[in-house]
């Protein structure tokens, strides 16, 4: 089969490797769509841990084409989305943290390929009516759901601010609206992404290069600030800005992944005085199934900005890193 191998920096090679063969409890998936994640981009930029050579891609979906011993025969031909690892459910990481931190089961990904081998426990059958391309965005949606689940119960009608209109930001807007947000402000300089915020439920759209976001938040909230402020880019300076716009006993939510080694850039006295809670979640956590069930409730029309074959993956990464669109897909066939 063909795979696209990351060799470091922005270099990829198209390689022929043996077709995967499933062992007990494993399945082989023929990749329909595999999304380019921001962390994939950040690996190529040296901003996220990664060691080449590596087959990237962890947002993939497709039909099961081969079953290993012990797998239910009815799973053959089922179209599935997949988590990063199987999760044993018994180790300390699983019990006290989340499935993403399983200490026993390896992560099986590598979606920038024609076929992927995964454990059957990673495979989630798509709900009726959910198309595969949309379903390939379950993993980033689960990252947002996991972040918001950390907040527990929030009263309905709260004000929220989301900074960043990429896929994670748009998903944050949509999930907050489904959870009862009364008014959501989306701040994003890209006009195409900003306009798309409205279809996800944003009530107020802000281009920070044209209008001062802090003044807008003050005017809308009577100077108190928002209950939930989410940074969905992964830029420490933006985290600092959002922290200043949160009301007393509000929540600063780190949806975006800042570069490894980034210091917390906020005024610690301010956090103490205003009793602000800071939280984030790594990856999909335990929320993959919940996100898969929630996707049909969101309007994802136009979110996918382009599809590229494996041999054009460098162009796909360049387009994704350029930030003009929202989501780019690798489609092996």
Buried (B, 14 or more C-beta within 10 A) or exposed (E): BBBBBBEBEEEBEBBEEEEBEBEEBBBBBBBBBBBBBBBBBBBBEEBBEBEBEBBBBBBBBBBBEBBBEEBEEEBEEBBBBBBBBBBBEEBEBBEEBBBBBBEEBEBBBBBBBBBBBBBBBBBBBBEEEBBBBBBBBBBBBBBBBBBBBBBEEBEEEBBBBBBBBBBBBBBBBBBBBBBEBBBBBBBBBBEBBBBBBBBBBBBBBBEBEEEEBEEBBBEBBEEBBBBBBBBBBBBBEBBBBBBBBBBEEBBBBBBBBBEEEEEBBBEEEEBEEBEBBBBBBEBBBBBBBBBBBBBBEBEBEEBBBBEBBBEBBBEBBBBBBEBEBBBBBBBBE
